[in-house]
Amino acid sequence: MKLTGLQIFKLLPNKNCKECGFQTCLAFAMKLVAKQVRLDACPYVSDEAKAVLGAASAPPIRLVGIGTGEREVKVGEELVLFRHEKAFFHKTAIAVQVDDRLSGDALGARVREAADFSVERAGERLCIDLIAVKELSGEPERFVAAVARVREMCPLPLILISRNPACMRAGLKAAGGTRPLLWGADRDNADELAALAKEAGAPLVAAPGGSIDDLAQFAAELAGRGVDDIILAPSPAGAADRLAAFTLLRRRALSRAAPGTGYPTILSVPGGGYEGAAAAVGGICKYASIVVLETPSPWHYLPLLTLRQGIYTDPQKPLQVNPGVYRIGEAKPESPLLVTTNFSLTYYMVSSEIEASEIPSWLLVVDAEGQSVLTAWAAGKFNPEVIAKAVVAQGLDTRVPHTRLIIPGYVAMMSGDLEDKLPGWNIMVGPQESADIPVYLKEVWTRLGT
């Protein structure tokens, strides 16, 4: 049931107490409609109103957690079809798969490679999220051994894949209390796997095959058996069918018109190489909550995680670093001083090139509301007055007695005005591209004899 702001307002206590953080109950109701607040922010809402508003204000896609503790992976709770409408919240989880027929060395190498992969980009640590263990042997003992080996080697949450209830029960026991995702419920084993999921309090993947109508009906049946946390596994034949299936599921979930569709989704990507990468890209871009790489190549990880980072960044809030003065290397008072904006990507590109120059430096990062140099300059957020205020606020006239400031070459036109704003300072025009910073520092700065 979808309620309007006024309908929700009539169910609220109308105290205008401001304890929810808004001036009036009407303002709070409008935020509830927009899914920008939760109902529990109101301390006075009645039980009767909760019964109505709880369902109306709940996100159309259920939030499902996999694993426990700091490494828990949460998927779902998305509110829109396109990120520019609001932003996506819970990023697509990337899982790497092993199976119980792999030799100990092969299994260990793949798990170690996935668990150890870590890259820092734009202030965020990019890592693999999950390890999937698939039962192919038909032997509970081998499945248990594989699960135990993976659990021993890395702390990542697990996905257990098996349609054999005996193997799944054994694997679940080997996983301990880690709350893995159980993947394999179909028409033949629904009773057994639903009972296992309820007993362990674990999420369950609905994978009956057939159309998405069959999938939605099956998920509704699992919910009727008492399984709360469900993830949908469509089974399209090819890339076009996959795009259609995942898009249709998201549309139906957001409309709340189709029971059994309001859950996260999962995609298994067979094969490696470029075809596997392309299929994974499609899943990340079009609504897969989890992408499982069955036979990944090591080079898959970085481009997929970088793509995900871009898609799941709020388009209205650029990635930013904190303004201030950053010491790069063993910078001393006589070291060069450069300035840039607080857009994360700009900062990390500039700081990386300064490090590559092997010339210790100071980097003044100015608050430009997360915009790049040219964008901020065009918007008046990166101008002589802003830079001069930052120099004074950071006390740089005493911290860098040479009073030389290197500005980006793209804003060379502001050098004269900046010297007027900073009497006694020598404004130097640096290169336009960050890649040229090492050469500039080695050839221009060192020539000054400083």
C-alpha positions in Angstrom: 0.0 0.0 0.0 1.4 3.4 -1.0 0.3 6.3 1.1 0.5 10.0 0.3 2.2 12.5 2.6 -1.2 13.8 3.8 -2.4 10.3 4.5 0.7 9.5 6.6 0.3 12.9 8.4 -3.2 12.0 9.5 -1.8 8.8 11.2 1.0 10.7 13.1 0.4 12.1 16.6 0.5 15.7 15.4 2.5 16.9 18.4 5.0 19.0 16.4 7.5 18.1 19.1 10.5 18.3 16.9 12.1 15.2 18.5 12.2 13.5 15.1 14.5 16.3 13.9 11.8 18.2 11.8 9.8 21.2 12.7 6.4 19.7 12.1 4.7 16.3 11.8 3.8 17.2 8.2 7.5 17.7 7.3 8.2 14.3 8.9 5.4 12.8 6.9 6.8 14.2 3.6 10.2 12.7 4.5 8.6 9.3 5.1 7.0 9.4 1.7 10.4 10.1 0.2 12.0 7.2 2.2 14.5 9.7 3.7 13.7 8.8 7.3 12.5 5.8 9.3 9.2 5.6 11.2 11.0 4.8 14.4 12.4 8.4 14.4 9.0 9.4 15.9 8.8 8.5 19.6 5.1 9.0 19.9 3.6 7.1 17.0 0.8 4.7 18.1 0.8 0.9 17.7 -2.2 1.2 15.4 -0.3 3.7 13.2 2.8 1.5 13.2 0.8 -1.4 11.8 -0.2 0.8 8.8 2.8 3.0 8.4 5.4 0.3 9.1 4.5 -1.5 5.9 3.9 1.7 3.9 7.2 3.2 5.0 9.3 0.0 4.7 11.7 -0.1 1.7 10.3 -2.0 -1.3 13.3 -4.3 -1.3 14.1 -6.1 1.9 17.5 -5.5 3.5 19.3 -8.9 3.9 22.6 -9.4 5.9 25.1 -12.1 5.2 27.7 -13.0 7.8 28.3 -11.4 11.2 30.4 -8.7 12.8 32.5 -6.1 10.9 32.6 -8.2 7.7 28.8 -8.6 7.4 27.6 -7.9 3.9 24.2 -6.1 3.6 22.3 -6.0 0.3 18.9 -4.7 -0.7 16.9 -1.8 0.6 17.1 0.1 -2.7 14.5 2.7 -3.4 14.9 3.7 -7.1 15.5 2.4 -10.5 18.1 5.1 -11.6 20.8 6.4 -9.3 20.2 10.1 -10.3 16.7 9.8 -8.7 18.1 9.3 -5.2 21.3 7.2 -5.2 21.9 3.5 -4.6 22.7 2.5 -1.0 24.0 -1.1 -0.6 26.6 -1.8 -3.2 26.7 -5.0 -5.3 28.6 -7.6 -3.3 31.4 -9.3 -5.3 31.9 -13.0 -4.4 34.6 -15.4 -5.7 33.6 -19.1 -6.0 35.5 -22.3 -5.3 34.1 -25.8 -5.4 34.7 -28.9 -3.4 36.4 -30.7 -6.3 39.3 -28.4 -6.4 42.6 -29.6 -5.1 43.8 -28.2 -1.8 46.4 -26.0 -3.5 44.1 -24.7 -6.2 41.3 -23.9 -3.7 43.8 -22.2 -1.3 45.4 -20.1 -4.1 42.0 -18.8 -5.3 40.8 -18.0 -1.8 44.1 -16.3 -0.8 44.1 -14.3 -4.0 40.6 -13.0 -3.4 41.0 -12.4 0.4 44.3 -10.6 0.0 43.1 -8.3 -2.8 42.9 -4.7 -1.5 43.3 -1.4 -3.3 42.7 2.1 -1.9 41.0 4.4 -4.4 39.5 7.8 -3.8 39.6 7.3 0.0 37.8 3.9 -0.1 39.3 0.4 0.4 38.2 -1.8 -2.5 38.0 -5.5 -1.5 36.2 -8.8 -2.4 33.2 -9.2 -0.2 32.3 -12.9 -0.1 33.6 -16.4 -0.8 31.2 -18.9 -2.4 31.8 -22.6 -1.8 29.9 -24.8 -4.3 29.2 -28.5 -3.8 29.8 -30.5 -6.9 31.1 -33.8 -5.5 27.8 -35.0 -4.0 29.8 -36.0 -0.9 29.0 -34.1 2.4 32.5 -34.9 3.7 34.3 -33.1 0.8 31.9 -30.2 1.0 32.6 -29.9 4.7 36.4 -30.0 4.1 36.1 -27.2 1.5 34.0 -25.0 3.8 36.3 -25.6 6.7 39.4 -24.8 4.6 37.9 -21.5 3.4 36.8 -20.5 6.8 40.2 -21.2 8.2 41.9 -19.2 5.5 39.9 -16.0 5.4 37.3 -14.0 7.5 35.0 -13.2 4.5 31.3 -14.2 4.8 30.3 -17.4 3.0 27.9 -18.5 0.4 27.1 -22.2 0.5 25.9 -23.6 -2.8 24.2 -27.0 -2.9 20.8 -28.5 -3.8 21.6 -31.5 -1.7 20.0 -31.0 1.8 22.4 -33.4 3.4 25.4 -31.6 2.0 23.9 -28.2 2.9 23.3 -29.3 6.4 26.9 -30.5 6.8 28.3 -27.4 5.2 26.2 -25.2 7.4 27.5 -27.0 10.5 31.1 -26.5 9.2 30.4 -22.8 8.8 29.6 -22.5 12.5 27.6 -19.5 13.6 28.8 -17.3 10.7 25.3 -16.9 9.1 26.2 -17.9 5.5 23.9 -17.4 2.6 22.4 -20.8 1.6 22.0 -21.1 -2.2 20.0 -23.9 -3.7 16.3 -23.9 -2.8 14.1 -25.3 -5.5 10.8 -27.1 -5.8 12.3 -30.4 -4.9 14.1 -29.4 -1.7 12.2 -26.3 -0.5 10.9 -27.9 2.7 14.4 -29.1 3.8 16.3 -26.0 2.9 13.6 -23.7 4.3 13.8 -25.6 7.6 17.6 -25.3 7.6 17.5 -21.6 6.9 15.0 -21.0 9.7 16.9 -23.1 12.2 20.2 -21.3 11.5 18.6 -17.9 11.1 20.4 -17.7 7.7 19.3 -16.1 4.4 18.2 -18.4 1.6 18.5 -18.1 -2.2 15.3 -19.0 -4.1 16.4 -20.7 -7.3 13.5 -22.7 -8.8 14.4 -22.1 -12.4 11.7 -21.0 -14.9 10.3 -17.5 -15.5 10.5 -14.6 -13.1 6.8 -15.2 -12.4 7.7 -18.7 -11.2 10.6 -17.2 -9.2 8.4 -14.6 -7.5 5.7 -17.2 -6.6 8.4 -19.6 -5.2 9.8 -16.8 -3.1 6.4 -16.0 -1.7 6.0 -19.7 -0.8 9.3 -19.6 1.0 8.1 -16.6 3.0 5.0 -18.5 3.8 7.2 -21.2 5.3 8.7 -18.7 7.7 11.8 -17.7 5.8 12.3 -14.0 6.3 15.6 -13.3 4.4 15.3 -14.4 0.8 17.5 -13.6 -2.2 16.2 -14.2 -5.8 18.2 -16.0 -8.4 16.8 -15.6 -11.9 17.9 -18.1 -14.5 18.0 -16.2 -17.8 19.6 -17.9 -20.9 21.7 -15.1 -22.3 22.8 -11.5 -21.8 19.6 -9.9 -23.2 17.4 -12.2 -21.2 19.5 -11.5 -18.1 19.2 -7.7 -18.5 15.4 -8.1 -19.0 14.9 -10.4 -16.0 16.9 -8.3 -13.5 15.4 -5.0 -14.7 11.8 -6.4 -14.5 12.4 -7.7 -11.0 13.6 -4.3 -9.9 10.6 -2.6 -11.5 8.1 -4.9 -9.9 9.8 -4.7 -6.5 9.7 -0.9 -6.6 6.0 -0.8 -7.6 5.2 -3.3 -4.8 2.6 -4.7 -7.2 4.0 -8.3 -7.4 4.3 -10.4 -4.2 7.6 -12.2 -4.0 9.7 -9.7 -5.9 10.7 -7.4 -3.0 14.0 -9.1 -2.3 17.7 -8.6 -3.3 18.9 -10.6 -6.4 22.0 -12.7 -7.1 23.8 -13.5 -10.4 26.3 -16.3 -11.0 28.8 -15.4 -13.7 30.2 -18.5 -15.5 33.6 -18.5 -17.2 36.5 -16.0 -17.1 38.1 -13.8 -19.6 36.3 -10.9 -21.2 33.0 -12.6 -21.5 32.9 -13.3 -17.8 33.9 -9.7 -17.0 31.2 -8.3 -19.4 28.5 -10.4 -17.7 29.7 -9.2 -14.2 29.6 -5.6 -15.5 26.0 -6.1 -16.6 25.1 -7.5 -13.2 26.7 -4.5 -11.3 25.1 -2.0 -13.6 21.7 -3.6 -13.8 20.4 -4.6 -10.4 22.3 -7.7 -9.2 22.7 -7.3 -5.4 25.4 -10.0 -5.5 27.6 -11.1 -8.3 29.4 -14.5 -8.0 32.5 -15.0 -10.1 32.6 -18.7 -10.8 36.1 -18.9 -12.4 37.5 -15.4 -12.1 40.7 -14.1 -13.5 42.8 -11.9 -11.2 42.5 -8.9 -13.5 38.7 -8.9 -13.1 38.8 -7.6 -9.5 40.0 -4.0 -9.9 37.9 -2.9 -12.9 34.7 -4.5 -11.4 35.3 -2.9 -8.0 36.2 0.5 -9.6 33.0 0.4 -11.7 31.0 -0.5 -8.6 32.5 2.4 -6.6 31.5 4.9 -9.3 27.9 3.6 -9.6 27.4 3.5 -5.8 28.7 7.0 -5.2 25.9 9.5 -4.5 25.8 11.6 -7.7 24.8 14.6 -5.6 27.6 14.2 -3.1 31.0 13.9 -4.8 33.7 12.0 -2.9 35.7 14.4 -0.8 38.7 14.5 1.5 39.0 16.8 4.5 40.4 20.2 3.7 43.8 20.9 5.3 47.5 20.6 4.8 48.8 17.1 4.0 52.4 16.1 4.5 53.6 13.9 1.7 56.9 12.2 2.5 59.3 13.7 5.0 58.3 17.2 4.1 60.2 20.0 5.9 59.6 23.8 6.1 61.7 24.3 3.0 59.7 21.7 1.0 57.4 22.7 -1.9 53.9 23.7 -1.2 51.1 22.8 -3.8 47.4 23.5 -3.7 44.4 21.7 -5.1 40.7 21.0 -4.3 39.2 18.5 -2.0 37.6 16.3 -4.7 38.9 12.8 -3.7 40.0 11.7 -7.1 41.9 15.0 -7.7 43.6 14.7 -4.3 44.7 11.1 -4.8 46.0 11.7 -8.3 48.0 14.8 -7.2 49.3 13.2 -4.0 50.3 10.0 -5.9 52.3 12.0 -8.4 54.0 14.0 -5.7 55.0 10.7 -4.0 56.2 9.5 -7.4 58.5 12.5 -7.7 60.3 11.4 -4.5 60.4 15.1 -3.5 58.8 15.5 -0.1 56.1 18.2 -0.3 53.2 19.9 1.4 49.8 19.8 -0.2 47.2 22.4 0.7 43.7 21.0 0.1 41.0 23.7 -0.2 37.3 23.1 0.5 35.7 23.3 -3.0 32.6 21.2 -2.1 34.1 18.1 -3.6 34.6 19.6 -7.1 37.5 19.2 -9.4 39.9 22.1 -10.1 38.3 23.4 -13.3 34.7 22.7 -12.2 35.3 24.5 -8.8 37.0 27.4 -10.5 34.1 27.8 -12.9 31.7 27.7 -10.0 33.6 30.3 -8.0 34.6 27.7 -5.3 38.3 27.7 -6.1 39.4 31.3 -6.4 42.1 33.6 -5.0 40.0 34.6 -2.0 39.3 31.0 -1.0 42.9 29.9 -1.5 44.2 33.0 0.4 41.9 32.3 3.3 43.0 28.7 3.5 46.7 29.7 3.5 46.1 32.1 6.3 43.9 29.7 8.3 46.6 27.0 8.1 49.4 29.4 9.2 51.4 28.5 6.2 53.4 31.8 6.2 55.3 30.5 9.3 55.2 26.8 8.4 56.7 27.3 4.9 59.1 30.3 5.2 59.9 30.3 1.5 56.3 31.6 0.9 56.1 30.0 -2.5 52.8 28.4 -3.5 52.3 26.2 -6.6 48.9 26.4 -8.2 47.4 24.1 -10.9 48.3 25.2 -14.4 44.6 25.1 -15.5 44.0 28.2 -13.2 47.1 30.1 -14.1 44.9 33.2 -14.8 44.3 33.7 -11.0 48.0 34.0 -10.1 48.1 37.8 -10.2 45.0 38.2 -8.1 46.2 35.6 -5.7 49.5 37.5 -5.2 47.4 40.6 -4.4 45.5 38.5 -1.8 48.7 37.1 -0.3 51.2 40.0 0.0 54.8 38.6 0.2 54.0 35.3 -1.5 55.3 34.2 -4.8 52.7 32.3 -6.8 54.1 29.7 -9.1 52.1 28.1 -11.9 52.4 24.4 -12.0 51.6 21.9 -14.7 48.0 21.4 -16.0 48.1 17.7 -15.7 48.9 15.9 -12.4 51.1 13.4 -14.4 53.6 16.2 -15.1 54.1 17.1 -11.4 57.2 14.9 -10.9 59.0 16.5 -13.9 57.9 20.0 -12.7 59.2 19.5 -9.2 62.5 18.0 -10.4 63.2 20.5 -13.1 61.5 23.7 -11.9 61.5 23.5 -8.1 65.0 22.1 -7.7 66.4 24.8 -10.0 65.3 27.4 -7.4 68.0 26.0 -5.0 65.5 25.6 -2.2 
